[in-house]
Amino acid sequence: MIWLDGVVALNTWRTPRYRVEVPNVEPDYGVAGEFFDRLIPRFEERRMFLDWLAWCLQNEDDKPSWAPFLYSRTKGSGKSTACQLVVRLFGEVNSATQNSVDKLVARFNTTLLRSKLVVSEELKLRPDSSQGNTLKSYITERSMLAEQKGREAERVEQNCCFLFTTNHLPLWIENDDRRYYVIEIDHDGHASGPNSVKFTELVGRLHSFMSSDQAIAGLYRALLERDLAEGFNAKSLNIATCATSVMRRIHGASRQTTVDQLEEMLNHLGQHVVPEADVARIVREKLKVNVNSTKHLMSELAWTKARAKWGGVDYARAIWLRPGFSVEGGKLIGEDGTVTRVADHLAASAKRAEAYLVGGME
């Protein structure tokens, strides 16, 4: 029980049994080290994952701001086994495993937020969904609103760390998203791979390893004493320097597809100036991506942002101008120097955008 300012909180975390029964043990990765070498053969990715795991164990009263995401196209690649091993380190009583995103972000979330480790297997989301936004808050926020059946919601401090897996390429991850460190599990020991027999034998030895408190205690001690790589930061994921090859594929596909679609939509409108509010609606309703990405998308298309008055209001509103156009004193100046009233263009643009958004334009 923790007393603070006249209020008591109950700490539900429990010391894992292996830490009590085997208090003094030499650090030893054992079979787990061999398993991780096989599971994640690329050194930089393996080091990043193990540094994250070590940091979380070294700082159990804190939480990271990003989560590892294990992806493989094939089944039987060892993702679930890796999750079981991580659960064993944190303790089963301190962990929660979910196989459905609906349960993960359900309304009554107190049990989840009381866990130290949360594992979600087969995570799959829709782009810019409310579930995705809730999950982002879980990963990064220390203070969350928790609710139990029959009780009022209350704000609680949560220290959860998250680990995700999937067999589907997570193209729903937004470009430049710094919450997920995606690792492709692509070794040849998967269920239908040429080295499946050897990998299956390794997994069998790992399960025997996990059943031993002595072995798990040695692995825990090794991770506690692990020296983290210079520049490792559990609070911020620098995707410019740390992105894996699969992350670059995901981000590139996400950005390029979105940029191409937006460019087609703007060309379809046939306008040289578009109100920012209409662009935001197109991004949100047609492209189904976070409206906060509007500035980056438009900038990539070389459109420029300005402000102008129109529509009978006495204040300026944000507008976007096609490359080669500018606005000055209520006038739109074209590439060839042609000057027209910006209000006329904006009125036409607003009508065409509305028709496009409701599906009235061919």
C-alpha positions as CSV (number, residue, x, y, z in Angstrom):
1,M,0.0,0.0,0.0
2,I,1.3,3.4,-1.0
3,W,0.2,6.5,0.9
4,L,0.3,9.9,-0.8
5,D,-1.5,13.1,0.3
6,G,-3.9,11.2,2.4
7,V,-4.9,8.8,-0.3
8,V,-3.8,5.1,-0.5
9,A,-3.0,3.2,-3.7
10,L,-2.5,-0.6,-3.9
11,N,0.5,-1.8,-5.9
12,T,-0.6,-5.0,-7.6
13,W,2.8,-5.8,-9.0
14,R,4.3,-9.0,-7.7
15,T,7.9,-10.2,-7.7
16,P,8.2,-13.1,-10.1
17,R,8.9,-16.3,-8.3
18,Y,12.2,-17.0,-10.0
19,R,13.7,-13.8,-8.6
20,V,12.8,-14.9,-5.1
21,E,13.8,-18.6,-5.3
22,V,17.1,-18.0,-7.3
23,P,18.3,-14.7,-5.8
24,N,22.1,-15.2,-6.5
25,V,22.9,-16.4,-10.0
26,E,25.5,-15.7,-12.7
27,P,24.3,-13.8,-15.7
28,D,23.8,-16.2,-18.6
29,Y,21.7,-15.8,-21.8
30,G,21.8,-19.5,-22.3
31,V,19.5,-21.0,-24.9
32,A,17.6,-17.7,-25.0
33,G,20.6,-16.1,-26.5
34,E,20.8,-18.8,-29.2
35,F,17.1,-18.4,-29.9
36,F,17.3,-14.6,-30.3
37,D,20.3,-15.0,-32.6
38,R,18.2,-17.3,-34.8
39,L,14.9,-15.3,-34.5
40,I,16.5,-11.9,-35.4
41,P,19.6,-12.6,-37.4
42,R,20.3,-8.9,-38.2
43,F,22.6,-7.6,-35.4
44,E,21.3,-4.0,-35.2
45,E,17.7,-5.2,-35.0
46,R,18.5,-7.8,-32.4
47,R,20.5,-5.4,-30.3
48,M,17.7,-2.8,-30.5
49,F,15.1,-5.4,-29.3
50,L,17.3,-6.7,-26.5
51,D,18.2,-3.2,-25.4
52,W,14.5,-2.4,-25.2
53,L,13.9,-5.5,-23.2
54,A,16.8,-4.8,-20.9
55,W,15.8,-1.2,-20.4
56,C,12.3,-2.2,-19.4
57,L,13.6,-4.7,-16.9
58,Q,16.1,-2.3,-15.5
59,N,13.5,0.4,-15.2
60,E,10.3,-1.5,-14.2
61,D,8.9,1.6,-12.5
62,D,9.1,3.5,-15.8
63,K,7.7,3.0,-19.3
64,P,9.1,3.2,-22.8
65,S,7.4,5.4,-25.4
66,W,7.7,2.9,-28.3
67,A,7.1,-0.8,-28.7
68,P,8.7,-3.6,-30.7
69,F,6.4,-5.1,-33.4
70,L,7.4,-8.6,-34.6
71,Y,6.2,-9.2,-38.2
72,S,6.4,-12.3,-40.4
73,R,4.6,-13.5,-43.4
74,T,4.9,-17.1,-42.4
75,K,3.5,-18.9,-39.4
76,G,5.7,-20.9,-37.0
77,S,8.5,-18.4,-37.0
78,G,8.8,-18.1,-33.2
79,K,7.0,-14.8,-32.6
80,S,4.7,-16.2,-30.0
81,T,7.5,-18.1,-28.3
82,A,9.5,-14.9,-28.0
83,C,6.4,-13.3,-26.4
84,Q,6.1,-16.2,-23.9
85,L,9.7,-15.7,-22.9
86,V,9.3,-12.0,-22.3
87,V,6.2,-12.7,-20.2
88,R,8.2,-15.2,-18.2
89,L,10.8,-12.5,-17.4
90,F,8.2,-9.9,-16.2
91,G,6.1,-12.6,-14.5
92,E,2.8,-14.0,-15.6
93,V,0.9,-12.2,-12.9
94,N,2.3,-8.9,-14.1
95,S,1.5,-9.5,-17.7
96,A,-1.6,-9.5,-20.0
97,T,-1.8,-11.2,-23.4
98,Q,-4.5,-10.2,-25.9
99,N,-5.3,-11.7,-29.3
100,S,-7.9,-9.1,-30.3
101,V,-7.5,-5.4,-30.7
102,D,-11.1,-5.0,-29.6
103,K,-10.3,-6.4,-26.2
104,L,-7.0,-4.4,-26.1
105,V,-8.8,-1.0,-26.4
106,A,-12.1,-2.0,-24.8
107,R,-14.0,0.5,-22.6
108,F,-13.3,-1.4,-19.3
109,N,-9.5,-1.3,-19.4
110,T,-8.4,-1.3,-15.8
111,T,-7.0,-4.8,-15.8
112,L,-4.9,-4.0,-18.9
113,L,-3.6,-0.8,-17.4
114,R,-2.6,-2.5,-14.2
115,S,-0.3,-4.9,-16.1
116,K,3.4,-4.2,-16.5
117,L,3.7,-6.0,-19.8
118,V,1.0,-6.1,-22.4
119,V,1.3,-8.5,-25.4
120,S,-1.0,-8.2,-28.4
121,E,-0.7,-10.9,-31.0
122,E,-2.1,-10.5,-34.5
123,L,-2.5,-6.8,-34.1
124,K,-4.3,-5.3,-37.1
125,L,-5.8,-1.8,-37.3
126,R,-7.5,0.5,-39.8
127,P,-5.6,3.7,-40.7
128,D,-6.4,6.6,-38.4
129,S,-9.0,4.5,-36.5
130,S,-10.1,5.4,-33.0
131,Q,-8.6,2.1,-31.8
132,G,-5.2,3.1,-33.2
133,N,-5.4,6.5,-31.5
134,T,-6.2,4.8,-28.2
135,L,-3.3,2.4,-28.6
136,K,-1.0,5.3,-29.3
137,S,-2.0,6.9,-26.0
138,Y,-1.5,3.6,-24.2
139,I,2.1,3.4,-25.6
140,T,3.1,7.0,-24.8
141,E,1.0,8.4,-22.0
142,R,1.8,7.8,-18.3
143,S,-1.6,9.0,-17.1
144,M,-4.8,7.4,-18.5
145,L,-8.5,7.3,-17.8
146,A,-9.3,3.8,-16.5
147,E,-12.8,2.3,-16.0
148,Q,-14.2,-0.7,-14.3
149,K,-17.7,-2.1,-14.6
150,G,-20.0,-0.5,-12.0
151,R,-17.5,2.2,-11.1
152,E,-16.8,5.7,-12.2
153,A,-13.8,6.2,-14.5
154,E,-10.7,7.5,-12.8
155,R,-7.3,8.8,-14.0
156,V,-4.5,6.4,-13.1
157,E,-0.8,6.3,-13.7
158,Q,0.2,3.4,-15.9
159,N,3.7,1.9,-16.5
160,C,2.8,-0.6,-19.3
161,C,5.3,-1.6,-21.9
162,F,3.9,-3.2,-25.1
163,L,5.0,-6.0,-27.4
164,F,3.1,-6.7,-30.7
165,T,3.1,-9.4,-33.3
166,T,1.4,-9.9,-36.7
167,N,1.4,-12.1,-39.8
168,H,0.2,-9.2,-42.0
169,L,2.4,-6.3,-43.1
170,P,1.2,-3.4,-41.0
171,L,0.7,-0.8,-43.8
172,W,-1.8,1.0,-41.5
173,I,1.3,2.4,-39.6
174,E,1.5,6.1,-40.6
175,N,4.6,7.5,-42.2
176,D,7.1,8.8,-39.6
177,D,5.2,7.0,-36.8
178,R,7.7,6.7,-33.9
179,R,5.7,4.4,-31.7
180,Y,6.4,1.0,-33.5
181,Y,9.8,-0.6,-34.1
182,V,8.9,-3.2,-36.7
183,I,11.2,-6.2,-37.0
184,E,10.7,-8.7,-39.9
185,I,11.1,-12.3,-38.7
186,D,12.2,-13.8,-42.0
187,H,14.5,-16.6,-41.1
188,D,14.3,-20.0,-42.9
189,G,13.3,-22.0,-39.8
190,H,9.6,-21.2,-40.0
191,A,7.0,-24.0,-40.2
192,S,7.4,-24.5,-44.0
193,G,11.1,-23.4,-44.2
194,P,14.1,-25.6,-45.2
195,N,15.5,-25.4,-41.6
196,S,12.2,-25.9,-39.8
197,V,13.4,-29.1,-38.1
198,K,16.5,-27.4,-36.5
199,F,14.4,-24.4,-35.5
200,T,11.7,-26.6,-34.0
201,E,14.4,-28.4,-32.0
202,L,15.7,-25.0,-30.7
203,V,12.2,-23.9,-29.7
204,G,11.8,-27.2,-27.8
205,R,15.1,-26.5,-25.9
206,L,13.9,-23.0,-25.2
207,H,10.6,-24.2,-23.6
208,S,12.7,-26.4,-21.3
209,F,14.8,-23.4,-20.6
210,M,11.8,-21.3,-19.8
211,S,10.5,-23.9,-17.3
212,S,13.6,-23.6,-15.2
213,D,13.6,-20.8,-12.6
214,Q,17.4,-21.1,-12.5
215,A,17.8,-20.5,-16.3
216,I,15.3,-17.6,-16.3
217,A,17.0,-16.0,-13.4
218,G,20.3,-16.2,-15.2
219,L,18.8,-14.5,-18.3
220,Y,17.2,-11.8,-16.1
221,R,20.6,-11.1,-14.5
222,A,22.2,-10.9,-17.9
223,L,19.7,-8.4,-19.1
224,L,19.9,-6.4,-15.8
225,E,23.7,-6.1,-16.4
226,R,23.5,-5.5,-20.1
227,D,25.2,-2.3,-21.4
228,L,22.8,-0.6,-23.7
229,A,24.1,0.7,-27.1
230,E,25.3,4.3,-27.2
231,G,22.4,6.5,-28.3
232,F,19.7,4.0,-27.3
233,N,16.6,5.9,-26.1
234,A,13.6,4.1,-24.8
235,K,11.7,7.4,-24.6
236,S,12.1,8.4,-28.3
237,L,12.5,6.3,-31.4
238,N,14.6,8.0,-34.0
239,I,13.3,6.5,-37.2
240,A,15.8,8.4,-39.3
241,T,18.7,6.4,-37.9
242,C,17.0,3.3,-36.4
243,A,14.4,2.4,-39.0
244,T,14.6,-1.2,-40.2
245,S,14.2,-2.2,-43.9
246,V,10.6,-3.3,-43.4
247,M,9.9,0.0,-41.6
248,R,11.2,1.9,-44.6
249,R,9.0,-0.2,-46.9
250,I,5.9,0.5,-44.7
251,H,6.6,4.2,-44.4
252,G,7.5,4.6,-48.0
253,A,4.3,2.8,-49.2
254,S,2.2,4.8,-46.8
255,R,3.6,8.2,-47.8
256,Q,3.9,7.6,-51.5
257,T,0.4,6.2,-51.9
258,T,-1.1,8.9,-49.8
259,V,0.8,11.7,-51.7
260,D,-0.2,10.2,-55.1
261,Q,-3.9,10.0,-54.1
262,L,-4.0,13.5,-52.7
263,E,-2.4,14.9,-55.9
264,E,-5.0,13.1,-58.0
265,M,-7.8,14.5,-55.9
266,L,-6.5,18.0,-56.1
267,N,-6.1,17.7,-59.8
268,H,-9.6,16.4,-60.0
269,L,-10.9,19.5,-58.3
270,G,-9.1,21.6,-61.0
271,Q,-8.5,24.5,-58.7
272,H,-5.4,26.6,-58.1
273,V,-6.3,27.6,-54.6
274,V,-8.1,25.4,-52.0
275,P,-9.3,26.3,-48.5
276,E,-7.3,24.4,-45.8
277,A,-10.5,23.2,-44.3
278,D,-11.4,21.4,-47.5
279,V,-8.0,19.9,-47.9
280,A,-8.2,18.6,-44.3
281,R,-11.6,17.0,-45.1
282,I,-10.2,15.3,-48.1
283,V,-7.3,14.0,-46.1
284,R,-9.5,12.8,-43.3
285,E,-12.6,11.5,-45.1
286,K,-11.2,10.3,-48.4
287,L,-7.6,9.3,-47.6
288,K,-8.4,8.1,-44.1
289,V,-5.2,9.4,-42.6
290,N,-4.4,11.6,-39.7
291,V,-5.4,15.2,-40.4
292,N,-2.2,16.4,-38.7
293,S,-0.3,15.1,-41.7
294,T,-2.0,17.7,-44.0
295,K,0.9,20.2,-43.8
296,H,3.6,17.6,-44.7
297,L,1.6,16.1,-47.6
298,M,0.8,19.5,-49.2
299,S,4.4,20.6,-48.7
300,E,5.6,17.5,-50.4
301,L,3.4,18.4,-53.4
302,A,5.0,21.9,-53.3
303,W,1.8,23.7,-52.5
304,T,2.3,26.8,-50.3
305,K,0.1,28.0,-47.5
306,A,-1.3,31.5,-47.2
307,R,-4.2,33.4,-45.7
308,A,-7.1,35.3,-47.3
309,K,-10.5,36.8,-46.6
310,W,-13.5,35.5,-48.5
311,G,-17.1,34.4,-48.1
312,G,-18.3,37.6,-46.3
313,V,-16.2,37.2,-43.2
314,D,-13.9,39.9,-41.8
315,Y,-11.0,37.6,-40.9
316,A,-8.4,35.7,-42.9
317,R,-8.5,32.0,-43.3
318,A,-5.8,29.5,-44.3
319,I,-5.6,28.5,-48.0
320,W,-3.3,26.3,-50.1
321,L,-1.9,27.6,-53.4
322,R,-0.8,25.4,-56.3
323,P,2.9,25.7,-57.2
324,G,3.5,28.9,-59.3
325,F,0.6,30.8,-57.8
326,S,0.6,33.5,-55.1
327,V,-1.9,35.7,-53.3
328,E,-1.6,39.4,-52.6
329,G,-4.3,41.9,-51.4
330,G,-7.2,39.6,-52.2
331,K,-5.8,38.9,-55.7
332,L,-4.6,35.5,-57.0
333,I,-1.6,35.9,-59.2
334,G,-1.0,33.1,-61.7
335,E,2.1,31.7,-63.3
336,D,1.7,33.9,-66.3
337,G,1.0,37.0,-64.2
338,T,-2.7,36.9,-64.6
339,V,-4.6,38.5,-61.7
340,T,-8.0,37.4,-60.6
341,R,-10.1,37.7,-57.4
342,V,-9.1,35.0,-54.9
343,A,-12.6,35.0,-53.5
344,D,-14.1,33.8,-56.8
345,H,-11.6,30.9,-56.9
346,L,-12.3,30.0,-53.3
347,A,-16.0,30.0,-53.7
348,A,-15.8,27.7,-56.7
349,S,-13.2,25.5,-55.0
350,A,-15.5,25.1,-51.9
351,K,-18.4,24.0,-54.1
352,R,-16.4,21.5,-56.1
353,A,-14.8,20.1,-52.9
354,E,-18.2,19.7,-51.3
355,A,-19.5,17.9,-54.4
356,Y,-16.4,15.7,-54.5
357,L,-16.6,14.8,-50.8
358,V,-20.3,13.7,-51.0
359,G,-19.6,11.7,-54.2
360,G,-21.3,14.1,-56.6
361,M,-18.4,14.6,-59.0
362,E,-17.4,12.2,-61.6
